[in-house]
Amino acid sequence: MMSIRAVLGIFSLFHLSCLTSGTSMPHFVVTTILRGEPYLSLKSDHAGRRGNDKYEGYIKDLLDELANKLQWEFQIKMVADDKYGTFDPATGKWAGMIGEVVSGVADMAVADMSITAMREEAVDFSVPFMHLGITALYKKSGSQRVPISKEDLLDKRITLGSYG
């Protein structure tokens, strides 16, 4: 049976017991992805730096604060395949950060990742550290009024698309 591990900064029960045992400072491998500001980016002088000191951004600050408050150490590891997490039904395996957490390559993932029902079946998620709204963009025209309700978006003169 596949073990359930932590994603987006929450720990499995095993890891929580390690944190409270007081024996030694636990060390966690954190898989993540470089997507730039504000989440995580390389410092301008990263070539001359080592380890976690190469990175800056909200994710690095969040990990530093958690490590300080909970008395643990971490190593930031870039996800090997540059993916968030997709399931391959042919192999029955996860790719991306989800795959690294499920397989034990990483102890947790911290990223700007969408929580989906399928991902929730494989791993536990923390409360999201950020909520983003969905925005509709449209070209302004003199005769078109600003959409103010979802029914207005059904107007045949407005073209909708999605990015995912």
N, C-alpha and C positions, 0 to 999 in steps of 0.2 A: 504494500500500500504506500502511496506517495505521501511523504511528510508535508505538512503545511508549514510554510515559512513566512517571514515578514516581508512586506512590500510597502513602500512609501513611508518608512520610518516607524512602523509598529513591530514589536518583537513577538516571536512565538513564545509560548509558555516556558519552554526550555531556556530560552535566552533570558527571560525575566528572572527565572530562578538563579541563573548565573550572576545577574546584576545584584541580587540581594544577598548572595552568599558571603560576600566580603572577603573571599580568599585572595584573589588577585584581580587586577583590572582587566576585564574582558576586552577582547579585540574583535572587531567586526569588519568584514569585507563588504563594502557598499558599492553595488553596481549602479551606474548612472550613464547618462548620455550627454555629450556636448551639444547644446542647442543655442549657446550664446546667452547674452544678457536678456533678462535679468537672472535667469536660472543658474547657469554654470558656464564659465568660459575660462580659457587659459589667460594667465596674467601676461602682460606685454613682454616681460622678461622671464617667461617660463623656462626657457632653455637653460638658464643658469640656476634653476631651482629643482628641488627633489620632492618626491612624495606629494602629499596633500597641499603643500605650499605652492604648487604650480597653479592652483585653481582659485577662482574668486566668484562670488555671486551668492544669490539667495540660498541655494542648496548647500554650499560650503558653510555659510554662516549658520544655517539651521543645524547642520551636523556638528559644528563646533560647539554650539550652545547645548545640544543634547548630550554630547560627550562630556562637557564640563559639568552639567547638572546631574547626570546619571553615572558619572565616574567610569567611563569606558573610552577606549581608543578605537579609531577606525582608519581604514585604508580605502581611499577612493579608487575604484577600478572602472575603467571605461568598458561598456558592454562590447563584447567581441564582434558581434554581427551588426552593430549600429541600429538595432531594432528595439522597440518597446516591448512587444510580446505578442506573438501570433502562434496559434495552435495549428499543427499539421495533422489532420485526421488520418492521413496515410501512415504516418509513423507513430502517431499517438504522443508526440513530443511537442513541447513548447520551445519557441525560439526567443531571442531577445532577453531583456532583463527578467521577464517572468521565467523563462527557461533557466537562467542562471540561478535564480532563487530556488526554483523547484528542484534543480539538480544538485544544489549545495555548493556550486561554484562561488556564490555570494550569499551572505547572510540576510541581506535586505537590499531593496532598490529604493532610491529616492530620486524622483523625477516628476516632470510635468506630464503625468500619465493619466489617461482616461480610465475610469473604473467601469468595467463592463461585467455583465452577468457571467460570461464565460471565464474571464480572469478571476472573478470572485470564487469560482468553483475550485480553482487551483491554488490560490494564495489568500492570505488575509490582508486587508487594507486598513490603514489608519483613517482617521477623519482627514479629508483632504486639507492641505495647507493653503489652497487657493481655489476659488470658484470663478469661473469665467462664464460670461453670458454669450448667447448666440446673437449675432448681429446680421441684419440684412442690409446689403448695399444695393443701391440702385442709381441709375443715371437720372439726373434732374432734367425735367422738361417743363416748359411753361404751362402746358395744359394738364399736367399730372399733379395731383395733390399728394402730400406726404402721407404714407400709410400709417394709420394710428391703431389698427386692430388686425388680428389675424385674417379676418374676412377681407380686408383691403388688399392683402397679399394675393388673394385669388383672382384679382383683376387681371384679365388676359394681357394687358399692356405691360405688366411687370414680369420679367423673366427671373426665375429663381434657379439657383444652382447650389451645389454643396461641395465642400472640400473636406476630405477625411482621411 
